Amino acid sequence: MHPDKTRIVNEQDDPNGFDFLGYTFKKGLRLIRKKSLKAMRDKIRAHTLRSQGVGIETVIERLNPILRGWFNYFKHVHKSELQAMDGFVRRRLRSNLRKYQKKGSGTGRNIRDHQQWPNAYFANLGLFTLIEAHAQASQSR
């Protein structure tokens, strides 16, 4: 064991917690490590480029396996982390839809975009939703 990398930590007392296998364990919570979040956001950005010239259905088909796999690994995190990633994905998709409809640039963060393309719109197109998957996984069997 490497002395710089190996240490004994009480996660309840340590304000920084510790990182292990993509997770950050901190004060009794299991969170996603910042580096893992950044990597996932970069992967989503690469699949939701506004200039790829494919329809939104194709983008969603390509995103779903990535989201499903990421969820299967990180399904034990606090649900607020999953909500944030769901929001990020939908904002990227709304931004693509703005481009398709030639409404100019934008990040998909304004209320008009949300009203025009609500979360249910993406659900109807078959977008894998992390928070719904978490709710299903949390139910007792």
MDAnalysis code that builds the backbone (N, CA, C; Angstrom):
import MDAnalysis as mda
import numpy as np

u = mda.Universe.empty(423, n_residues=141, atom_resindex=np.repeat(np.arange(141), 3), trajectory=True)
u.add_TopologyAttr("name", ["N", "CA", "C"] * 141)
u.add_TopologyAttr("resid", np.arange(1, 142))
u.add_TopologyAttr("resname", ["MET", "HIS", "PRO", "ASP", "LYS", "THR", "ARG", "ILE", "VAL", "ASN", "GLU", "GLN", "ASP", "ASP", "PRO", "ASN", "GLY", "PHE", "ASP", "PHE", "LEU", "GLY", "TYR", "THR", "PHE", "LYS", "LYS", "GLY", "LEU", "ARG", "LEU", "ILE", "ARG", "LYS", "LYS", "SER", "LEU", "LYS", "ALA", "MET", "ARG", "ASP", "LYS", "ILE", "ARG", "ALA", "HIS", "THR", "LEU", "ARG", "SER", "GLN", "GLY", "VAL", "GLY", "ILE", "GLU", "THR", "VAL", "ILE", "GLU", "ARG", "LEU", "ASN", "PRO", "ILE", "LEU", "ARG", "GLY", "TRP", "PHE", "ASN", "TYR", "PHE", "LYS", "HIS", "VAL", "HIS", "LYS", "SER", "GLU", "LEU", "GLN", "ALA", "MET", "ASP", "GLY", "PHE", "VAL", "ARG", "ARG", "ARG", "LEU", "ARG", "SER", "ASN", "LEU", "ARG", "LYS", "TYR", "GLN", "LYS", "LYS", "GLY", "SER", "GLY", "THR", "GLY", "ARG", "ASN", "ILE", "ARG", "ASP", "HIS", "GLN", "GLN", "TRP", "PRO", "ASN", "ALA", "TYR", "PHE", "ALA", "ASN", "LEU", "GLY", "LEU", "PHE", "THR", "LEU", "ILE", "GLU", "ALA", "HIS", "ALA", "GLN", "ALA", "SER", "GLN", "SER", "ARG"])
u.atoms.positions = np.array([
    [0.838, -1.179, 0.000],
    [0.000, 0.000, 0.000],
    [0.886, 1.245, 0.000],
    [0.447, 2.221, -0.748],
    [1.197, 3.464, -0.854],
    [0.835, 4.375, 0.322],
    [1.816, 4.880, 1.071],
    [1.515, 5.674, 2.271],
    [0.810, 7.002, 1.970],
    [1.008, 7.563, 0.775],
    [0.339, 8.827, 0.447],
    [-1.121, 8.608, 0.058],
    [-1.439, 7.420, -0.432],
    [-2.788, 7.150, -0.911],
    [-3.647, 6.399, 0.103],
    [-3.030, 5.741, 1.049],
    [-3.760, 4.905, 1.992],
    [-3.824, 5.602, 3.349],
    [-5.040, 5.691, 3.886],
    [-5.211, 6.284, 5.212],
    [-6.481, 5.737, 5.828],
    [-6.573, 5.827, 7.114],
    [-7.779, 5.425, 7.831],
    [-8.539, 6.696, 8.168],
    [-9.819, 6.705, 7.801],
    [-10.633, 7.906, 7.946],
    [-11.965, 7.542, 8.578],
    [-12.430, 8.389, 9.471],
    [-13.791, 8.274, 9.978],
    [-14.625, 9.249, 9.160],
    [-15.455, 8.741, 8.265],
    [-16.184, 9.608, 7.340],
    [-17.152, 10.548, 8.048],
    [-17.575, 10.207, 9.255],
    [-18.502, 11.061, 10.000],
    [-17.798, 12.322, 10.524],
    [-16.534, 12.208, 10.818],
    [-15.785, 13.330, 11.408],
    [-15.029, 14.155, 10.374],
    [-14.585, 13.543, 9.308],
    [-13.769, 14.229, 8.301],
    [-14.664, 15.085, 7.403],
    [-14.485, 16.428, 7.401],
    [-15.354, 17.283, 6.578],
    [-15.167, 17.073, 5.074],
    [-14.016, 16.585, 4.650],
    [-13.751, 16.368, 3.231],
    [-14.204, 14.994, 2.762],
    [-14.355, 14.074, 3.675],
    [-14.690, 12.717, 3.290],
    [-13.533, 12.075, 2.545],
    [-13.856, 11.069, 1.744],
    [-12.808, 10.438, 0.944],
    [-13.419, 9.938, -0.363],
    [-12.576, 9.846, -1.379],
    [-12.986, 9.381, -2.699],
    [-12.577, 7.923, -2.861],
    [-13.502, 7.153, -3.437],
    [-13.202, 5.751, -3.684],
    [-14.079, 5.245, -4.818],
    [-13.457, 4.771, -5.892],
    [-14.139, 4.163, -7.036],
    [-15.258, 5.035, -7.613],
    [-14.981, 6.321, -7.788],
    [-15.942, 7.222, -8.419],
    [-16.920, 7.864, -7.465],
    [-16.926, 7.437, -6.224],
    [-17.812, 7.986, -5.206],
    [-17.024, 8.874, -4.249],
    [-17.725, 9.799, -3.606],
    [-17.186, 10.543, -2.483],
    [-18.041, 10.186, -1.280],
    [-17.415, 9.664, -0.246],
    [-18.113, 9.316, 0.977],
    [-17.877, 10.449, 1.961],
    [-18.968, 11.092, 2.386],
    [-18.831, 12.285, 3.207],
    [-20.006, 12.385, 4.172],
    [-19.714, 12.392, 5.447],
    [-20.716, 12.575, 6.501],
    [-21.935, 11.678, 6.318],
    [-21.701, 10.419, 6.051],
    [-22.784, 9.455, 5.918],
    [-23.475, 9.456, 4.573],
    [-23.060, 10.322, 3.655],
    [-23.661, 10.378, 2.327],
    [-22.733, 9.721, 1.314],
    [-23.316, 9.177, 0.286],
    [-22.576, 8.633, -0.836],
    [-22.867, 9.546, -2.018],
    [-21.869, 10.312, -2.429],
    [-22.016, 11.276, -3.512],
    [-21.156, 10.859, -4.691],
    [-21.397, 11.498, -5.825],
    [-20.580, 11.216, -7.009],
    [-19.340, 12.100, -6.959],
    [-18.210, 11.504, -7.193],
    [-16.947, 12.232, -7.196],
    [-16.973, 13.294, -8.300],
    [-16.419, 14.464, -8.027],
    [-16.438, 15.578, -8.989],
    [-15.817, 15.191, -10.328],
    [-14.751, 14.433, -10.289],
    [-14.088, 14.006, -11.515],
    [-15.015, 13.105, -12.344],
    [-15.789, 12.261, -11.696],
    [-16.735, 11.384, -12.390],
    [-17.880, 12.193, -12.994],
    [-18.355, 13.203, -12.264],
    [-19.405, 14.078, -12.788],
    [-18.926, 14.819, -14.027],
    [-17.715, 15.332, -13.950],
    [-17.168, 16.070, -15.090],
    [-17.028, 15.164, -16.304],
    [-16.557, 13.945, -16.094],
    [-16.393, 13.002, -17.197],
    [-17.737, 12.678, -17.839],
    [-18.770, 12.509, -17.020],
    [-20.091, 12.201, -17.567],
    [-20.660, 13.394, -18.326],
    [-20.513, 14.582, -17.781],
    [-20.997, 15.776, -18.473],
    [-20.275, 15.971, -19.812],
    [-18.987, 15.704, -19.823],
    [-18.239, 15.811, -21.079],
    [-18.735, 14.795, -22.104],
    [-19.059, 13.593, -21.645],
    [-19.571, 12.565, -22.547],
    [-20.936, 12.970, -23.099],
    [-21.787, 13.556, -22.248],
    [-23.104, 14.016, -22.697],
    [-22.938, 15.161, -23.690],
    [-22.026, 16.068, -23.407],
    [-21.777, 17.175, -24.344],
    [-21.344, 16.648, -25.712],
    [-20.511, 15.632, -25.714],
    [-20.030, 15.072, -26.979],
    [-21.169, 14.434, -27.780],
    [-22.174, 13.904, -27.096],
    [-23.287, 13.257, -27.792],
    [-24.441, 14.211, -28.087],
    [-24.379, 15.430, -27.580],
    [-25.467, 16.385, -27.817],
    [-24.958, 17.646, -28.500],
    [-23.982, 17.487, -29.374],
    [-23.493, 18.641, -30.127],
    [-24.615, 19.195, -30.989],
    [-24.677, 20.502, -31.089],
    [-25.763, 21.129, -31.833],
    [-25.564, 21.053, -33.343],
    [-24.405, 20.641, -33.780],
    [-24.123, 20.635, -35.215],
    [-23.986, 19.229, -35.791],
    [-24.542, 18.219, -35.133],
    [-24.359, 16.866, -35.641],
    [-25.317, 16.501, -36.759],
    [-26.387, 17.252, -36.947],
    [-27.270, 17.037, -38.082],
    [-28.152, 15.809, -37.993],
    [-28.447, 15.343, -36.790],
    [-29.370, 14.216, -36.614],
    [-30.549, 14.682, -35.776],
    [-31.645, 13.964, -35.851],
    [-32.844, 14.326, -35.108],
    [-32.713, 14.051, -33.624],
    [-33.636, 14.621, -32.874],
    [-33.615, 14.478, -31.418],
    [-33.825, 13.018, -31.009],
    [-34.605, 12.274, -31.783],
    [-34.830, 10.858, -31.469],
    [-33.525, 10.071, -31.546],
    [-32.714, 10.372, -32.545],
    [-31.423, 9.699, -32.696],
    [-30.491, 10.053, -31.548],
    [-30.497, 11.316, -31.153],
    [-29.652, 11.746, -30.032],
    [-30.065, 11.001, -28.771],
    [-31.369, 10.886, -28.536],
    [-31.860, 10.194, -27.345],
    [-31.501, 8.708, -27.401],
    [-31.616, 8.096, -28.570],
    [-31.244, 6.679, -28.722],
    [-29.770, 6.463, -28.383],
    [-28.940, 7.409, -28.756],
    [-27.503, 7.284, -28.466],
    [-27.195, 7.570, -26.999],
    [-27.970, 8.447, -26.369],
    [-27.735, 8.801, -24.967],
    [-28.217, 7.733, -23.994],
    [-29.328, 7.078, -24.307],
    [-29.943, 6.158, -23.360],
    [-29.011, 5.067, -22.833],
    [-28.251, 4.370, -23.678],
    [-27.354, 3.344, -23.120],
    [-26.292, 3.939, -22.190],
    [-25.836, 5.133, -22.494],
    [-24.832, 5.792, -21.648],
    [-25.448, 6.133, -20.292],
    [-26.647, 6.721, -20.322],
    [-27.328, 7.089, -19.082],
    [-27.675, 5.852, -18.258],
    [-28.125, 4.798, -18.918],
    [-28.501, 3.576, -18.221],
    [-27.282, 2.953, -17.532],
    [-26.175, 2.894, -18.230],
    [-24.960, 2.339, -17.644],
    [-24.440, 3.175, -16.493],
    [-24.493, 4.490, -16.658],
    [-24.027, 5.389, -15.597],
    [-24.909, 5.237, -14.372],
    [-26.224, 5.131, -14.600],
    [-27.139, 4.951, -13.474],
    [-26.864, 3.630, -12.758],
    [-26.650, 2.571, -13.510],
    [-26.423, 1.267, -12.880],
    [-25.199, 1.293, -11.971],
    [-24.215, 2.099, -12.303],
    [-23.043, 2.197, -11.432],
    [-23.292, 3.128, -10.241],
    [-23.982, 4.253, -10.483],
    [-24.142, 5.266, -9.442],
    [-25.550, 5.292, -8.830],
    [-26.280, 4.194, -8.876],
    [-27.659, 4.216, -8.392],
    [-27.777, 4.351, -6.875],
    [-26.687, 4.245, -6.154],
    [-26.743, 4.333, -4.694],
    [-26.439, 5.726, -4.153],
    [-26.329, 6.709, -5.037],
    [-26.038, 8.068, -4.584],
    [-27.322, 8.757, -4.122],
    [-27.158, 9.916, -3.512],
    [-28.305, 10.722, -3.101],
    [-29.063, 11.174, -4.340],
    [-30.399, 11.164, -4.276],
    [-31.191, 11.413, -5.484],
    [-31.038, 12.824, -6.037],
    [-30.611, 13.773, -5.235],
    [-30.416, 15.134, -5.748],
    [-29.317, 15.170, -6.813],
    [-28.349, 14.279, -6.699],
    [-27.287, 14.214, -7.700],
    [-27.845, 13.726, -9.033],
    [-28.780, 12.792, -8.970],
    [-29.397, 12.266, -10.186],
    [-30.322, 13.305, -10.814],
    [-31.026, 14.063, -9.982],
    [-31.894, 15.126, -10.490],
    [-31.079, 16.163, -11.247],
    [-29.918, 16.507, -10.714],
    [-29.067, 17.500, -11.367],
    [-28.592, 16.999, -12.734],
    [-28.245, 15.719, -12.823],
    [-27.791, 15.171, -14.105],
    [-28.949, 15.092, -15.095],
    [-30.137, 14.721, -14.621],
    [-31.317, 14.718, -15.494],
    [-31.563, 16.111, -16.067],
    [-31.479, 17.117, -15.225],
    [-31.679, 18.490, -15.679],
    [-30.647, 18.906, -16.699],
    [-29.412, 18.506, -16.479],
    [-28.340, 18.833, -17.426],
    [-28.620, 18.212, -18.794],
    [-29.035, 16.954, -18.814],
    [-29.318, 16.265, -20.080],
    [-30.453, 16.966, -20.810],
    [-31.532, 17.279, -20.094],
    [-32.677, 17.918, -20.747],
    [-32.333, 19.318, -21.246],
    [-31.505, 20.059, -20.513],
    [-31.079, 21.387, -20.999],
    [-30.303, 21.259, -22.299],
    [-29.435, 20.259, -22.375],
    [-28.681, 20.046, -23.609],
    [-29.618, 19.701, -24.766],
    [-30.619, 18.887, -24.500],
    [-31.567, 18.515, -25.543],
    [-32.424, 19.711, -25.965],
    [-32.840, 20.537, -25.006],
    [-33.610, 21.736, -25.350],
    [-32.774, 22.684, -26.195],
    [-31.497, 22.766, -25.880],
    [-30.602, 23.605, -26.674],
    [-30.538, 23.095, -28.112],
    [-30.481, 21.770, -28.275],
    [-30.500, 21.199, -29.627],
    [-31.803, 21.521, -30.338],
    [-32.917, 21.422, -29.641],
    [-34.209, 21.709, -30.255],
    [-34.313, 23.161, -30.689],
    [-33.731, 24.068, -29.897],
    [-33.700, 25.480, -30.298],
    [-32.945, 25.636, -31.617],
    [-31.862, 24.925, -31.751],
    [-31.058, 24.988, -32.974],
    [-31.830, 24.415, -34.156],
    [-32.510, 23.276, -33.941],
    [-33.282, 22.651, -35.021],
    [-34.380, 23.569, -35.524],
    [-35.004, 24.319, -34.617],
    [-36.094, 25.210, -35.000],
    [-35.600, 26.596, -35.380],
    [-34.302, 26.740, -35.470],
    [-33.665, 28.004, -35.872],
    [-34.114, 29.177, -34.999],
    [-34.143, 28.923, -33.700],
    [-34.501, 29.978, -32.751],
    [-33.261, 30.633, -32.161],
    [-32.142, 30.427, -32.778],
    [-30.913, 31.053, -32.314],
    [-30.209, 30.226, -31.263],
    [-29.268, 30.849, -30.638],
    [-28.495, 30.151, -29.616],
    [-29.253, 30.186, -28.305],
    [-28.787, 29.444, -27.392],
    [-29.396, 29.405, -26.067],
    [-29.022, 28.118, -25.372],
    [-29.162, 28.128, -24.073],
    [-28.758, 26.975, -23.284],
    [-29.928, 26.104, -22.885],
    [-31.150, 26.486, -23.230],
    [-32.312, 25.701, -22.837],
    [-32.683, 25.907, -21.392],
    [-32.261, 27.016, -20.797],
    [-32.506, 27.253, -19.378],
    [-33.686, 28.182, -19.113],
    [-34.307, 28.728, -20.137],
    [-35.362, 29.687, -19.849],
    [-36.720, 28.998, -19.773],
    [-37.682, 29.684, -19.190],
    [-38.992, 29.113, -18.920],
    [-39.746, 28.796, -20.211],
    [-39.547, 29.591, -21.243],
    [-40.235, 29.320, -22.514],
    [-39.799, 27.987, -23.107],
    [-38.521, 27.691, -23.041],
    [-38.047, 26.400, -23.551],
    [-38.644, 25.252, -22.736],
    [-38.711, 25.441, -21.431],
    [-39.277, 24.387, -20.582],
    [-40.771, 24.205, -20.864],
    [-41.473, 25.298, -21.140],
    [-42.895, 25.187, -21.450],
    [-43.117, 24.563, -22.820],
    [-42.268, 24.887, -23.773],
    [-42.406, 24.332, -25.110],
    [-42.029, 22.846, -25.142],
    [-40.980, 22.482, -24.410],
    [-40.512, 21.095, -24.362],
    [-40.412, 20.656, -22.905],
    [-41.541, 20.356, -22.263],
    [-41.501, 19.950, -20.850],
    [-40.839, 18.578, -20.689],
    [-40.610, 18.208, -19.452],
    [-39.963, 16.925, -19.171],
    [-40.745, 15.766, -19.780],
    [-42.071, 15.870, -19.802],
    [-42.911, 14.812, -20.365],
    [-42.650, 14.627, -21.862],
    [-42.285, 15.692, -22.547],
    [-41.970, 15.603, -23.982],
    [-40.813, 14.625, -24.202],
    [-39.774, 14.756, -23.370],
    [-38.609, 13.882, -23.505],
    [-38.936, 12.463, -23.052],
    [-39.799, 12.337, -22.047],
    [-40.227, 11.009, -21.605],
    [-40.982, 10.296, -22.725],
    [-41.816, 11.037, -23.459],
    [-42.554, 10.442, -24.575],
    [-41.627, 10.010, -25.703],
    [-40.504, 10.687, -25.843],
    [-39.520, 10.299, -26.856],
    [-38.654, 9.121, -26.399],
    [-38.806, 8.723, -25.133],
    [-38.091, 7.557, -24.624],
    [-36.794, 7.856, -23.909],
    [-36.587, 9.094, -23.475],
    [-35.356, 9.432, -22.748],
    [-35.323, 8.698, -21.414],
    [-34.208, 8.045, -21.138],
    [-34.010, 7.367, -19.859],
    [-33.859, 8.422, -18.780],
    [-34.701, 8.353, -17.760],
    [-34.695, 9.341, -16.690],
    [-34.071, 8.728, -15.443],
    [-33.018, 9.326, -14.961],
    [-32.285, 8.793, -13.816],
    [-33.131, 8.786, -12.552],
    [-33.887, 9.848, -12.326],
    [-34.647, 9.955, -11.073],
    [-35.788, 8.939, -11.049],
    [-36.411, 8.677, -12.197],
    [-37.459, 7.653, -12.234],
    [-36.865, 6.265, -12.039],
    [-35.716, 6.025, -12.635],
    [-35.038, 4.741, -12.446],
    [-34.657, 4.557, -10.983],
    [-34.255, 5.641, -10.323],
    [-33.905, 5.579, -8.905],
    [-35.132, 5.248, -8.071],
    [-36.273, 5.855, -8.402],
    [-37.508, 5.576, -7.667],
    [-37.904, 4.110, -7.818],
    [-37.775, 3.575, -9.022],
    [-38.108, 2.168, -9.244],
    [-37.130, 1.247, -8.515],
    [-35.864, 1.599, -8.525],
    [-34.867, 0.768, -7.850],
    [-35.000, 0.821, -6.334],
    [-35.582, 1.910, -5.817],
    [-35.727, 2.088, -4.370],
    [-36.952, 1.386, -3.805],
    [-37.891, 0.982, -4.676],
    [-39.093, 0.299, -4.187],
    [-38.731, -1.070, -3.633],
    [-39.450, -1.452, -2.598],
    [-39.218, -2.790, -2.058],
    [-39.834, -3.817, -3.005],
    [-39.242, -4.962, -3.038],
    [-39.698, -5.995, -3.985],
    [-40.649, -6.928, -3.329],
])
